[in-house]
Amino acid sequence: MRTGWSGRGPGPGSGPGSGGGPGAPTGRGYGQRSRWHPGRGVRTVAGQVFVLQVGVVLLLVVAAVVALVLQSRYDSEREARNRSMAVAESFANAPGMVSALRGRDPSAVLQPLAERARKGSGVDFVVAMTPQGIRYTHPNPARIGKHFMGSIRPAAEGRTVQETFTGTLGLSVRSVVPVKDAQGKVVGLVAAGITIKKVSGAADHQMPLLFGAAAAALALATAGTALVSRRLRRQTHGLDPSEMTRMYEHHDAVLHSVREGVLIVGGDGRLVLANDEARRLFDLPSDAEGRLVSELGFDPHTAALLASGRPATDEVHTAGERLLSVSHRPTDRDGGPPGSVATLRDTTELRALSGKVDLARNRLKLLYDAGVSIGTTLDVVRTAQELAEYAVARFADYVSVDLADSVLRGEEPPDGVSGLSESPDGVSGLSEPPDGVPGLSDPPDAGSWAAVAAADGGRTVLRRTALSGIRDDGPLYPLGMLIEFGPSAPQARGFRSGAVTVEPVLGDFGGWQEQDPEHARRIVDYGIHSMITVPLRARGVVLGVASFMRAEKPEPFEEDDVSLAEELVTRAAVSIDNARRYTREHTMAVTLQRSLLPRMLPEQNALDVAYRYLPAESGVGGDWFDVIPLPGARVALVVGDVVGHGLHAAATMGRLRTAVHNFSTLDLPPDEILSHLDDLIARIDQDEGPGGLDGDGGGGGGGGGEGITGATCLYAIYDPVTRRCTMARAGHPPPALVRPDGSVEFLELPAGPPLGLGGLPFETAELELPEGSHLVLYTDGLIEKRDRDIETGLEMLRGALAHPGRTPEDACTAVLDALLPDRPSDDIALIVARTRVLEPGLTADWEVPSDPAQVAEVRAAVARKLAEWDLGDVAFTTELILSELITNAIRYATGPIRVRLLCDRSLICEVFDTSSTSPHLRYAGTTDEGGRGLFLVSQFADRWGTRYTADGKVIWTEQTLPLSKHGRPRP
């Protein structure tokens, strides 16, 4: 037992305080060695242990003897069962057994054999019998011919039987087996058995040996217990349990209640004991006892002293942030055990010094944690709120941050008095809580900032951007409020001059309350009693002010708190300024991007169109879309995506969108438009090359020169007259078609390469769309996600679209609700267009023979059709236009000529011929006889042009429809 006291030499009961003091025990001291008397031996710890151990050993021996006896009887009975079964089976299967049973006198033949088998095997009986149980043999011949007593039915059915049964010989263990002939029929039974009496006799022969072994074990265990008890008596000095309890209670009281630390180290360099004070001073683990002192985290100098056993008095050692006075003495003097004991004392002066060190360390940790917790995002409001939330409970009870409105917009903050405004009603909107009171510094001079502010009477306008406190019911101006601070407010002073204002006692009302006395009174009555106002200054510019207030903490702010507040605010101000600059750049980029996208959809009757455009959460991208009316009441739908993000991608998107508009005016088919765009992207890459103008690497082609500027595009043209849609794509996701019944399919368009790669031609696909179908075009930002593959996104899109009867607006909303990620990492462009069909009654077609004489008939038919449409006002000009176009077609083209009129938002005239030659407008001289036809057409028509088809070309014109009879534009 390791207690630091072995009984040799002075012990805990022999030193001061154990025998002479008022609390010393009376009678024999428990630290004195006494002689052992047999009469009181059982009262000692050793005597009680001896009696307990002897009793336990006795119980174990008795239990072992009983177990062995029972096991012996069980084994004997099992052996009897096995022997009876073996004898019965051997006799039943003996040669000639079947013939003897079927003989005329089975008993004469089998009785001698059964007796010989019984005597040779040691069983008590061997009985042969009929299947009905009539005995042929028995040790007692008088029993032959009588019925066998016991269970024989299972044996008569061909099974064996083992049982313990009381028969003619008494309680016996016996086995009954059948005797079968060659055909398996049971012709007799054989029973063999041993009486229980014989089995018990076999087990009884082992009893003397068992009891002898048990007695020997008990004697040996008692002798060993006596030796152990004798040694224990020497170790405990013959003390009884109450004396030992009292000794250890005294030991613990002395050891663990003293204000000095105590360490006892054994001779092997392991810690034997440490009291509570030592554990606190060294922050020792719970399992410190028994471990080497070099493993317990002591200062190396302290560990060396404890392991060496060297005497020392009041040596100064460190324990973390503490300085300890250590006294060390060896314990092996005067015959004591090997080892040493050390006492530790933490002086008052060192504790005071340690407190200051802790304070400085906590402040440094506070600033370090602030650098990690403030400025986690590039968001001005969020950064201001992080400052307020972090400072609450760590430094202040309430914190508010007020910023200039221009900072929230990403603009430069006002400088000096430029941020001031006059309150329209003459009442200041007191900024936050008790905002300032007379400061600790001397009153300002006449030429100081305060004097200037008081002279101009201006007010500093700031917005409450962040607010946090230990409670939510404080009388502070709410979040988001635009506050006008008067010249006497600390916020105004700090914003104007950039100086820190400390208001230690707001209840003195030294001037800060003049802005709003009633509000100031509520603040003081609420319990807010002290405040520091620190301007948020970054890169030489004041962005706003932060105010720290105390309510529950009784200590007022002091000048020492200013440095900590300034450090916190300085770190936050840099992050806020970074967020402001990012906001400005992001706003500029988003503004550029928005300016390059369509602001409103053009008017047309071919499609009902709804769209959504969502930029990425950070940065701008190059996604775009367009709806472009084409001649012949047709409409082009365009969706594209420039690879990358940033201004370069947005600028490239604008160039591509402009190019698409220009190419669309030429009325080219989709595959040719994509080919022209591909050439344009290739020229952009060639002209700008690596390290392009954007310098940020966006789009792959700029700033860094990694990769090329790439883009994807899908171009579709829908004709409401024929309901045919022609499409081509360049590396873009396939469009989705939602039929009127709600079924959704992704159109299998030829997948051309992305724009800018070149090498492969683009192909078009043409299909007929039912009226009321929805054509859905989108960019990959809608279906792609970091944790979701494209196939999953397409299936989710299919599920969101598979609902008949929706409007395009409803379809757009449903798609975004189902697929829009929480934090979009890419731009999303979505167009849903529902197809319309131009009513058959608003179109007219004529086939014109190549004969100038037929022109008059066509003109007459056109006039009748215009009268039918109530468009007689434009009949003359339309006849003139068609006359010129048809005459030119007859003169310069070959093959059939067709004329078509369309009444849509304008009157459209189209002349089809098989010639690929495009007419050119020219101005005829005064002496020229021709060349004035197209000039007249251009004068009478609002627009005209040529588009090529697979069979030739179409010359078309558009005329504005006259007002209806009610003076309104025609639909």
Helices and strands as residue ranges (DSSP letters): G 38-43, H 45-92, H 97-101, H 106-121, E 125-129, G 141-143, H 153-156, E 161-167, E 170-180, E 186-195, H 196-204, H 207-236, H 241-257, E 261-266, E 271-274, H 276-282, G 293-295, H 300-308, E 312-319, E 322-330, G 333-335, E 339-345, H 348-373, H 380-391, E 398-403, H 405-408, G 416-419, E 420-421, H 449-456, E 459-469, E 482-485, H 490-497, E 501-503, G 506-508, G 512-515, H 517-526, E 530-538, E 541-550, H 559-596, E 607-614, E 621-630, E 634-645, H 647-665, H 670-688, E 711-719, E 724-730, E 736-738, E 744-746, E 751-752, E 765-768, E 774-778, H 790-801, H 808-819, E 828-835, G 840-842, E 843-848, G 852-854, H 855-868, G 872-874, H 875-892, E 897-903, E 906-913, H 933-940, E 943-948, E 953-960
